C-alpha cells in the first residue's frame, strides 16, 4: 500500500512538473512588447520578394505589411500589399497582386519542419466578404493562391536590438523561405505564353521568399490603424524564440 502511494505521488509530481514546463514553453513562444499591451506593426521588405510556381517567378520591388499584435500573442497577423511586380526575366510584363481581405498569419513557435530542422509556420487567411477570398496575381496570366492552406513551414525570426533613432527599441527581421504552397494557373493564351500552359492547372510546389523588417509602434487606443501611428512612438517588438542580431 505504502509503495503504491509513493508511486502515485511520484507520478503526480511528474505531471505537475510537466505542466509547469509546458506552461513555461507556451509563455516563451510568444510576442514580447515589453511594457505595452498591444502594438501596431509595419513591415518593409529588404530586397525583392519572390513568388514562384511552375518554373515561373514573380518578383516585387515593393512589399509592405501592416497589422496589430497583442502582448504574448502566439500568432502575428499582417496584411500584405505589393507593387512593382513583374515576371523575372521579362520585366516588361507587369502583374497586379490583389490581397484585399487577406492576412499572413505568422506563428511565433518554432517546431520541427519535417526535415530535422526547426522553423516557424505561416498560414493565409482571407475574408471573402472583403475581397475575392484568395490572393490573385493578374496580368498576362492569372494565378490564384488560396487561403486556409494550413501551417506551412519556412519562416525564421531574428530580433534586432538597439533599433530606432535612439537605439533603444527592438524590431524583428522575418525571413520567409516557404515551399509547398498551393497555387492555380487559370490557363489561356497569356498563361501559355509565360510557360504555364493554356489549361487551368493547380500546383502544390509553389514557393515564396523574402526578408522583411517589422517595426512596432505604440497602440495606445488599440485602434489597429497603422497610418494613424505612422509617425508615432516606437514600441518594442520581439519574438521570444528568436535569436538577437
N, C-alpha and C positions, 0 to 999 in steps of 0.2 A: 504494500500500500504506500509506504513512505517513498519507495523507489518510483512508483507511478506518479506521485505528487511532484517529485523532483523533475521527472521528465516533462510533465505538463508545465511546470513553472519555467523550465528552460525553454520550452517551445514558445511560451508566452513572451518571454524576454526577447527571443529571436524575432518574433513577429513585431514587437514594439520597436526593436532596433531597425528592422527592415522598413517599417512605416516611417520612422524618423529620417532614414536615408532617402526614401522616396520623396518625402516632403521637401528635403533639402535640395535634392536634384531638380525637382519641379521649380523651386524658387530660383535656382541658379540658371535655368534655361529660359530666362525671360528678359524683357526690356528693362533697362535701368535708366531712369530720368532724374536721378539724384533727389532733389527736393520738390520736383513738380509732379502733379498727379497725371498730367497729360501734356502732349506737345504736338504742334503742327510740324509736319515733315515736308521738306522739299529735297528733291534729288536731281542732280545733273550728271550727265554721262561724262566719262573720261575715255575719249576715243570713240570709235564707231560702235554702234550696236548692230548686231547682225542676226538675221533670221534665215535659216537655210532649210530647203525642202527639195527633195528630188534632184539634187545637184545644182539647184538654182539658189543664189544668195541675194537677199535684200539687205542693203546696208543703209543706216540712217545717221545723218550727221548731227541731228539734234534729238535727244531723248530726255524728257523731263518727267518727274514723278511727284505726286502730291498726296498727302493723306494726314490722318491724325493717329496717334497711338497713346495708350494709357500705360501708366507705370505697372510693371510686372506683366505686361501682355505677353502671351505666348505666340501671337500672330500679329504681324505688322502688315496692314493692307494699304496699298498706294495705287492711285490711278495713273496709268502711263499715257503720255502723249508723244507723238513722233512727228518729225518734219525733216525735209531734205532727204527723202528715201528714194533710192534708185536701185536698179539691178546691178550687182557687182560685175564689172567688165563691160557694161552697157549703160554708162552713167547718164546717157541721154534719155533713157526710158525711166520716167518718174512714176512713183506709186504714192497713193494716199493710204494712210493707216487709220482706220476708224476704230477707236477704243471706247466709244461712248457707252457709259454704264458698266464698264469693266474695271476690275482691280486685279493686281497681282497680290497674292496672299503669301507672305514670307514667314515661315516657321522659324522661331528662334532656336529650337532644339536641334542639335546635330546628331544624326543617327547613322547606322550602317547603310550605305547606299547599294549594297549587294555585291560589291567588288572588293570587300575587305577594307574599304576606307570609309570615313565618316564625313558627311556634309549635311547641309540643311535642305529640306524640300520646299517647293513652291507650288501653288495651285492658282488657277484662274477662276474668278467669279464674275459673272455678267448678269445684269438685270435686264431682261428682255423688255420691260416696260420703259426703260430709259434709252435703249439702243436696239441693235439687231440681235442681241443675245449671244454674240460671239465677236471675236476680233477679226476684222476684214482688211486685207491688203488689196487695194484695187488699182488697176492701171491697164496695161496691155493684157494682163491675166489677173483674175481674182482668186485670192487664196483666203480660206476661212479657217480660223483657229478656234475650235470650240472651247467652251468653259467646262468646268467640273471634270477635268481630266484626272483628278486625284493628285496626290502628292508626287511630284516629280523631282528627283534629287538633282544636285549640281550647283548649289548655292553655298558660298562661303562668305564670312564676315571678318572684317578687321577694324578694331576700334582705333580711331585717330585721336590721340591725346594732344593737348596744347593746341586745340582748334580755335579758330576765330581771331578777330583782331587783337584781343588781349591774351591770346594763347592760354585760355583758362577753361575751355569747354571741350566736350567730347563729341565726335561725329563718327560715322561708320562708313567704310567702303564696302559696298556689296558687289561681289564678283559672281556673275552668273555664267555657268558653262553647262547648260541644261540640254540634255538629249532625250530622245524617246517621246517627243511631243507629237500629238496628232494634228494634221492639217489636211485640208481638202482643196485640190485644184478643181475649179468649176469647168474646165475644158473650153473648147472653142479655138478659133484661129489664133488669138493672142497667146493663149497658153501653149499652143503648138509651136509658135514662133520662138518662144523663150525656152523651149525644151521640155515642157511638161506634158505634151501630148494634147490632142484635141478632144479627149473624152474626160469626163469627171473621174477623178481618182483620189482616194484617201491614202495618205501616207502616215505611218506611225513612227517614223525615224527623223522627224523634223528636229531642229536644234536652235537654240538661242544663246548668244554670247554677248557679254558686255559688262563693263565696270561702271559703277555709279557711286558718287559721293553723296551721302544723305546727311542733311543737317536738320537739327531740331530748333524750333522757336517756341517761346513761352506761349501757352494757350490758356490765358487766364480765365476766359469765359467759356471754354470748351466749344467755341463756335465752329471749329472744324473748317474754317475758310482760309486757306493758305495765303491768298493775296492780301487779306487784312493784316497779316503779320509779316509781310514781305520785308519790311524794314524794322521789325520788332526785335525784342531782346532775344539773344541766343539762349537755347536751353541745352543741357547735357542730353546726349542720346547715345546709349551704349547697348551692345548685346553681351550679356554676361558670359556666354560661352566663347566669345571671340577673343583672339589674342590682341595685344596692343601693337600698333605700328611702331 
